[in-house]
Amino acid sequence: MILAKGSEFANPGETMKFRTFLQLALVIGACAVLAPLYGPGIRARAATPQDDLDKSLKTLTNALSLLQQNYADPIASEKAIYQGAIPGMLRTLDPHSNFLDPAEYQDMQRKQRAQYFGIGMLISMDGPKVIAMEPFPGSPAWRADLRRGDVIVAIDGKDVTKKDSAGVADMLRGPLGSQVQVTVAREGAPAPVTVTVTRGGISTSLVDAFWYKPGIAFLKVTSFEAQNVASDVEAALAKLDETKIKGLILDLRENRGGLVTEAVSLSGRFLHDGQVVVSHRGRAEKEQVFRAKANPVAQNYPIVVLVNGNSASASEIVSGALQDHDRAIIIGENTFGKGLVQAQFPLAEGAALLLTIAHYYTPSGRLIQRDYTKGSFFDYYYARKPVQNTDDVKSTDTGRKMYGGGGITPDEKYDPQKATLFERRVFNSSVIYRFANTYFGATKPSLPQNWSPDADLLARFKDYLHTKDIPFTDADFSRDKKWITEQIRDEFYLRAFDKKTADRAQFIDDPEVQKAIEQLPKAETLHAEALKVMAARRQ
């Protein structure tokens, strides 16, 4: 099974110099929030009197000293502080306050900038091996013919088989225009393949838009973690010619959030000038309200938004704003319910705290955050159940009742079909990925447009399954034949074309997208009613 994705924006762990906990605590207390990445600019304020703080710090330093002197094995001070004391302190607060070591903080900043210098390739761990998962289209890695499934064995002649994906990623990054030799083991090739790659500026996009069918556009936003999401949406819609759009499907499924500024910009382009998108308030700051900014090119077509249980944070800001203003119909599952604002507090040695400073509220005043006080954080993340807080009831612009405190409840529920046991076994084993390695071997993957697996290929895959330790019957294979066909097609598309082509093929087959299209007339009627309400209020 393929585990622990990494990428060139990952960085290996760095050894930090220990300065004493007292010095670190003073740095924490003196740092200001970096605006506007996760919240407004505020000044951090001490929450306890100085005498109590001094007493607490003395206890901590005494405990650390006892650990260093008496623990059975040698213990590094930085490990006790950075992996123990600080994360432990944050875990007493909420599920989203977090500590980032220097490598993690740099990685987050790189993702926010959406550009770095390297070869342009997503890498991952497959057991102990570092493999190429996705050379980005048009990147230096793509042009050098590095391929999905290649096992990276050496960089500039240095063996990397003992390194993890973060260590390999660090070696692949380098100055713009510099060269790096990458040696890979490729299934079917008689010997390792070495290519020379010239590092370039790699820009990444989290946005894709295409015509699902005439007049109906599909817009996928994978994440809001980069600062170019809103501008990429504008470019994608302009490329389609937005004036030709009669209805839009906005897919925020699996979008776990990111930058509030990008969420506000995306929401705002579909709303009217001055409409509230989201507000937040907390103990250390006054309420801040984010409003829509008029977009002269935006059109008034109906919108349906797709969400699921992993749609969180910034994606909940977007779906909540469009729902409260009756601008869109929301379809899917209850969203995650992550409405806590994290601000960045830089620390000594390049580390940082992501500290919760406020709560998000939708335009109607609904609290987005789900309760996390009645169970463990594990339950909060993995055993969550839909929550409807009847004490937090608000109304949309047209008077529809909505409830807060449990994420965004969709207007139309959609429960995806549960995977069969055989499907789960196939998916979790990564056997289709390995079958593709064997099928293409050392040959450069190539397929005709609109290719689909035929009966001969399915029979070959079935025979391949029999060679693996995956129990199934002929009835299992027959029942799940459509799913298997789509999974093989998507894996092969990813190799012969790119991820965007593979994803689009999935969306075309998706029954939830087809249901969303059926809801467009309802979304159009709802939006028309909201416009009447706005006109009446202006009068």
C-alpha positions in Angstrom: 0.0 0.0 0.0 1.2 3.5 -0.9 1.6 5.7 2.2 2.6 9.1 3.4 2.5 11.4 0.3 5.3 13.9 0.1 6.2 16.5 -2.5 8.9 18.8 -3.5 7.5 21.3 -1.2 8.2 19.0 1.7 11.3 19.6 3.7 13.3 17.2 5.9 13.3 17.7 9.6 15.9 20.2 10.7 17.8 20.0 14.0 17.0 23.0 16.1 19.2 24.6 18.7 17.7 24.6 22.2 17.7 27.9 23.9 15.8 27.1 27.2 12.0 27.1 27.5 12.0 30.5 29.2 13.5 32.2 26.2 11.1 30.4 23.9 8.1 31.4 26.0 9.1 35.0 25.8 9.4 34.8 22.0 5.9 33.3 21.9 4.5 36.1 24.0 6.1 38.9 21.9 5.1 37.7 18.4 2.4 39.3 16.4 0.0 37.5 14.0 1.1 37.5 10.3 -1.9 39.1 8.5 -3.8 38.4 6.4 -2.9 34.7 6.0 -5.1 33.2 8.7 -6.5 36.2 10.5 -6.3 39.9 11.2 -3.2 41.6 12.6 -3.4 41.5 16.4 -0.9 41.7 19.1 -0.6 38.7 21.3 -1.4 39.4 24.9 -0.4 37.5 28.1 -3.3 35.6 29.5 -1.9 35.2 33.0 -0.2 37.5 35.6 3.6 37.7 35.4 4.0 36.0 38.8 1.9 33.0 37.7 3.8 32.8 34.4 7.2 32.9 36.2 6.0 30.1 38.6 4.8 28.0 35.7 8.0 28.4 33.7 10.1 27.5 36.8 8.1 24.3 37.1 8.6 23.4 33.5 12.4 24.1 33.6 12.7 22.0 36.7 10.8 19.1 35.1 13.1 19.4 32.0 16.1 19.3 34.2 14.9 16.2 36.0 14.3 14.5 32.7 17.7 15.3 31.4 19.4 14.1 34.6 17.4 11.0 35.5 15.6 9.5 32.5 16.8 6.0 31.6 18.1 7.1 28.1 19.7 10.4 27.0 17.0 12.9 26.0 17.4 15.9 23.7 16.1 19.2 25.1 14.6 20.2 21.8 12.7 17.0 21.5 11.2 17.4 25.0 10.2 21.0 24.1 9.2 20.9 20.5 7.7 17.4 20.4 6.4 17.3 24.0 5.8 20.5 26.0 4.5 22.8 23.3 2.2 20.2 21.4 1.0 18.9 24.8 0.1 22.5 25.9 -1.8 23.1 22.6 -3.7 19.8 22.9 -5.4 21.2 26.0 -6.9 24.0 24.0 -8.7 22.8 20.8 -8.2 20.3 17.9 -6.8 22.9 15.5 -4.2 24.9 17.4 -0.9 23.4 16.2 2.9 23.7 16.4 4.9 23.6 13.2 8.6 22.9 13.3 10.8 24.9 10.9 10.5 22.3 8.1 6.7 22.2 8.4 6.4 26.0 8.6 8.5 26.5 5.5 6.5 23.9 3.6 3.2 25.7 4.5 4.6 29.0 3.3 5.8 27.4 0.0 2.3 26.0 -0.6 0.7 29.4 0.2 3.0 31.1 -2.4 2.1 28.3 -4.9 5.5 28.6 -6.5 8.9 27.1 -5.8 12.1 26.1 -7.6 12.5 22.4 -8.4 11.7 19.8 -11.0 7.9 19.8 -10.6 6.9 16.4 -9.3 4.8 14.9 -6.5 6.6 12.1 -4.7 5.4 9.6 -2.1 6.5 6.7 0.0 5.7 3.1 -1.2 6.8 1.1 1.8 10.6 2.0 2.1 10.8 3.3 -1.5 10.4 6.9 -2.7 8.4 6.9 -5.9 7.3 9.5 -8.5 3.6 9.8 -8.1 2.8 12.7 -10.5 5.2 14.7 -12.7 3.3 18.0 -13.2 2.4 18.7 -16.9 4.9 20.9 -18.6 7.3 20.8 -15.7 11.1 20.0 -16.0 10.3 16.5 -14.6 7.6 16.0 -17.3 9.9 17.1 -20.1 12.7 14.8 -18.8 10.2 11.9 -19.1 10.1 11.0 -15.4 7.0 8.9 -14.9 4.5 7.8 -12.4 5.7 4.7 -10.7 9.5 5.4 -11.1 11.4 4.5 -8.0 14.0 7.2 -7.1 17.3 5.5 -6.3 19.9 8.2 -6.6 20.2 12.0 -7.0 23.4 13.4 -8.5 24.9 10.0 -8.1 24.2 9.7 -4.4 22.2 6.8 -3.2 18.8 7.9 -1.7 17.3 4.5 -1.0 17.6 5.0 2.7 16.0 8.5 2.7 12.3 9.3 3.1 10.3 11.5 0.7 11.1 14.7 2.6 14.8 14.0 2.3 14.6 13.3 -1.4 12.4 16.4 -1.9 15.0 18.6 -0.3 17.7 17.2 -2.7 15.4 17.8 -5.7 14.9 21.5 -4.9 17.6 24.0 -5.8 18.4 27.3 -7.5 16.6 28.3 -10.6 18.4 27.0 -13.7 20.6 24.6 -11.9 20.8 20.9 -13.0 20.2 17.7 -11.1 20.7 14.1 -12.1 17.8 11.8 -11.1 18.3 8.0 -11.3 15.2 5.9 -11.2 14.4 2.2 -11.3 11.6 1.7 -13.8 9.7 -1.6 -14.1 10.5 -3.4 -17.3 13.8 -1.4 -17.8 16.9 -3.6 -17.8 18.9 -1.0 -15.8 18.3 2.2 -13.8 17.5 5.2 -15.9 19.3 8.5 -15.3 18.0 11.8 -16.6 19.4 15.3 -16.2 16.7 17.9 -15.2 17.1 21.6 -15.2 15.3 23.1 -12.2 12.7 25.7 -13.0 10.0 27.8 -11.3 7.1 25.6 -10.5 3.7 27.1 -10.3 0.8 25.1 -9.0 -2.9 25.5 -9.4 -5.7 24.2 -7.2 -8.4 25.1 -9.7 -9.9 23.4 -12.7 -12.9 24.4 -14.9 -14.3 22.7 -17.9 -17.6 22.3 -19.8 -19.5 19.3 -18.3 -21.9 19.7 -21.2 -23.0 22.6 -23.3 -24.0 25.5 -21.1 -23.1 23.7 -17.9 -19.6 24.5 -16.4 -17.9 22.5 -13.7 -15.5 24.2 -11.4 -13.3 22.2 -9.0 -11.4 24.0 -6.2 -9.2 21.4 -4.4 -8.0 23.7 -1.6 -7.7 27.3 -0.5 -4.2 26.9 0.9 -2.5 29.0 -1.9 -2.7 32.7 -2.6 -3.6 32.3 -6.2 -6.9 30.4 -5.9 -9.3 33.3 -6.5 -7.2 34.6 -9.5 -7.0 31.1 -10.9 -10.8 30.9 -10.7 -11.1 34.1 -12.7 -8.7 32.9 -15.3 -10.4 29.5 -15.6 -13.9 31.1 -16.0 -12.6 33.6 -18.5 -11.1 30.9 -20.6 -14.5 29.2 -20.8 -16.1 32.6 -21.6 -18.4 33.1 -18.6 -21.1 34.8 -20.6 -21.9 31.3 -22.1 -22.4 29.7 -18.7 -26.1 28.8 -18.0 -25.4 26.9 -14.8 -22.3 26.2 -12.6 -21.4 23.2 -10.5 -18.9 24.2 -7.8 -17.2 21.2 -6.3 -15.7 21.7 -2.8 -15.7 18.1 -1.8 -12.5 17.0 0.1 -11.5 20.7 0.2 -10.1 21.0 3.7 -9.7 24.8 3.7 -6.9 27.3 3.7 -6.7 31.0 3.5 -9.8 33.0 4.5 -8.8 35.8 2.0 -9.2 33.4 -0.9 -12.5 32.0 0.4 -13.8 35.6 0.7 -12.7 36.5 -2.8 -14.3 33.4 -4.4 -17.6 33.8 -2.5 -17.6 37.5 -3.2 -17.4 37.2 -7.0 -20.8 35.4 -6.9 -22.5 37.9 -4.5 -23.4 41.5 -4.6 -21.2 44.3 -3.5 -21.1 44.8 0.2 -22.9 41.5 1.1 -21.4 39.8 4.2 -19.3 36.7 3.4 -18.2 35.8 6.9 -17.3 37.4 10.2 -15.2 36.3 13.1 -14.6 37.4 16.7 -12.6 36.2 19.6 -11.4 37.2 23.1 -8.4 39.2 21.9 -10.0 41.1 19.0 -13.2 42.9 18.0 -15.5 41.4 15.5 -14.2 41.6 11.9 -16.7 41.4 9.0 -15.6 40.4 5.5 -17.7 41.7 2.7 -18.1 40.8 -1.0 -16.4 43.0 -3.5 -18.3 43.6 -6.8 -17.0 41.7 -9.8 -18.0 43.4 -13.1 -17.6 40.2 -15.2 -19.6 37.9 -12.9 -22.8 36.5 -14.3 -26.1 35.6 -12.6 -26.3 31.9 -13.6 -27.6 29.4 -11.0 -25.0 27.6 -8.9 -25.0 24.2 -7.1 -22.2 23.5 -4.6 -21.0 20.0 -3.8 -19.7 19.3 -0.3 -18.9 16.3 1.9 -17.7 15.5 5.4 -14.2 16.6 4.6 -15.2 20.0 3.3 -13.9 22.3 6.0 -12.8 25.7 7.1 -12.5 28.0 4.0 -14.8 25.7 1.9 -17.4 26.1 4.7 -17.1 29.9 4.5 -17.9 29.7 0.8 -20.7 27.2 1.0 -22.2 29.0 4.1 -22.1 32.4 2.4 -23.7 31.2 -0.8 -26.4 29.3 1.2 -27.2 32.2 3.5 -27.7 34.6 0.6 -29.7 32.0 -1.3 -27.2 32.2 -4.1 -26.7 28.5 -4.4 -28.1 25.1 -3.6 -25.8 23.0 -1.4 -25.7 19.2 -2.1 -23.9 16.4 -0.3 -23.1 15.6 3.3 -22.8 17.8 6.4 -19.5 19.5 6.2 -16.7 19.0 8.8 -17.6 21.9 11.1 -14.2 23.7 11.4 -14.9 27.3 12.2 -11.9 28.2 14.3 -9.5 31.0 13.1 -5.8 30.1 13.3 -3.3 32.9 13.2 0.4 32.4 12.7 2.8 33.2 15.5 6.5 32.8 14.4 8.8 31.4 17.1 12.5 31.1 17.6 14.5 28.9 15.2 12.0 29.3 12.3 9.1 27.3 14.0 5.6 28.7 14.4 2.4 28.3 16.3 -1.0 28.2 14.6 -3.1 29.4 17.4 -6.9 29.7 17.5 -7.8 33.3 18.0 -11.5 33.5 17.0 -14.6 31.7 15.7 -16.1 32.0 12.2 -19.8 32.9 11.6 -21.8 32.8 8.4 -23.6 35.9 7.1 -26.8 35.0 9.0 -24.7 34.6 12.2 -24.5 30.8 12.3 -21.5 29.4 14.2 -19.6 27.0 11.8 -17.5 25.2 14.5 -18.7 21.8 15.7 -18.5 21.1 19.4 -15.2 19.4 20.4 -15.7 19.4 24.2 -17.8 16.2 24.7 -15.3 13.6 23.6 -11.7 13.0 22.6 -10.0 14.8 19.7 -9.9 11.4 17.9 -13.7 11.2 18.1 -13.9 14.8 16.9 -11.9 13.9 13.7 -12.9 10.3 13.0 -16.2 9.5 14.8 -18.1 12.7 14.1 -21.9 12.6 13.8 -24.1 15.3 12.2 -25.1 17.9 14.8 -28.0 20.3 14.7 -28.0 22.9 17.4 -31.6 24.0 17.8 -30.5 26.9 20.0 -28.5 28.4 17.0 -31.2 28.9 14.4 -30.9 31.6 11.8 -32.6 32.6 8.5 -31.3 33.0 5.0 -32.2 36.1 2.9 -35.4 34.5 1.8 -36.3 33.2 5.3 -35.2 29.6 5.1 -34.2 28.2 8.5 -30.6 27.1 9.1 -28.9 25.8 12.1 -25.4 26.5 13.4 -22.8 24.7 15.5 -22.3 21.7 13.2 -20.8 22.8 9.9 -22.9 23.5 6.9 -26.0 21.3 6.5 -26.7 20.8 2.8 -30.1 21.7 1.2 -30.2 18.3 -0.5 -28.6 15.3 1.2 -26.5 12.9 -0.9 -25.1 9.8 0.6 -22.4 8.3 -1.6 -22.8 4.6 -2.3 -20.7 2.6 0.2 -17.8 0.6 -1.2 -18.1 -3.1 -1.2 -15.5 -5.3 0.7 -13.9 -6.2 -2.6 -13.6 -2.6 -3.7 -12.0 -1.6 -0.4 -9.5 -4.5 -0.7 -8.6 -3.4 -4.3 -8.3 0.3 -3.3 -6.3 -0.2 -0.1 -3.9 -2.6 -1.8 -2.9 -0.1 -4.6 -3.1 -3.1 -6.9 -4.4 -1.1 -9.8 -1.3 1.2 -9.5 0.9 -1.9 -9.5 -0.9 -3.4 -12.4 -0.3 -0.2 -14.4 3.4 -0.5 -13.7 3.4 -4.0 -15.1 1.2 -3.2 -18.0 3.2 -0.2 -19.4 6.6 -1.5 -18.1 9.4 0.6 -19.7 7.2 1.7 -22.6 6.2 5.4 -22.5 2.4 5.3 -21.6 0.3 6.3 -24.6 -3.5 6.0 -25.1 -6.0 7.4 -27.7 -8.5 10.1 -26.5 -11.6 8.7 -24.8 -9.9 5.4 -24.3 -11.6 2.9 -22.0 -10.5 -0.6 -20.8 -11.9 -3.4 -23.0 -12.9 -6.9 -22.1 -9.4 -8.3 -22.8 -7.7 -5.8 -20.4 -10.3 -6.5 -17.7 -9.6 -10.2 -18.1 -5.8 -9.5 -17.8 -6.4 -7.5 -14.6 -8.5 -10.3 -13.2 -5.7 -12.8 -13.8 -3.3 -10.3 -12.2 -5.5 -10.1 -9.1 -5.3 -13.9 -8.8 -1.5 -13.6 -8.4 -1.9 -11.2 -5.5 -3.2 -12.0 -2.0 -6.6 -10.4 -2.6 -9.5 -12.8 -2.0 -12.5 -12.4 -4.4 -15.0 -14.4 -6.3 -16.2 -14.2 -9.9 -19.4 -12.8 -8.6 -17.5 -10.0 -6.8 -15.6 -9.1 -10.0 -18.8 -9.1 -12.1 -20.8 -7.0 -9.5 -18.0 -4.3 -9.3 -17.0 -4.4 -12.9 -18.1 -0.8 -13.6 -16.1 0.5 -10.7 -13.0 -1.6 -11.7 -13.2 -0.3 -15.2 -13.4 3.3 -14.1 -10.5 2.9 -11.6 -8.2 1.3 -14.3 -9.2 4.0 -16.8 -8.3 6.8 -14.3 -5.0 5.2 -13.4 -4.0 4.8 -17.0 -5.2 8.4 -17.9 -3.0 9.7 -15.1 0.0 8.1 -16.8 -0.8 8.7 -20.4 -2.2 12.2 -20.0 -2.3 13.9 -16.6 -4.2 14.2 -13.4 -6.6 16.8 -14.7 -7.7 14.5 -17.5 -8.1 11.6 -15.0 -10.1 13.8 -12.6 -12.4 15.1 -15.4 -13.2 11.5 -16.4 -14.2 10.8 -12.8 -16.5 13.8 -12.6 -18.3 13.0 -15.9 -19.2 9.6 -14.4 -20.1 10.9 -10.9 -23.8 10.4 -10.1 -23.6 13.2 -7.5 -22.6 15.7 -10.2 -25.5 14.5 -12.3 -27.9 15.0 -9.4 -26.4 18.5 -9.0 -27.2 19.4 -12.6 -30.8 18.3 -11.9 -31.0 20.9 -9.1 -29.9 23.9 -11.2 -33.5 24.9 -12.0 -34.2 25.0 -8.2 -31.1 27.0 -7.7 -32.2 29.5 -10.3 -35.7 29.9 -8.7 -34.1 30.4 -5.3 -31.7 33.0 -6.6 -34.5 34.9 -8.3 -36.4 35.0 -5.0 -33.3 36.4 -3.2 -33.0 39.1 -5.8 -36.6 40.1 -5.2 -36.0 40.3 -1.5 -32.9 42.5 -2.1 -34.9 44.8 -4.3 -37.7 45.1 -1.7 -35.2 46.0 1.0 -33.6 48.7 -1.1 -37.1 50.3 -1.6 
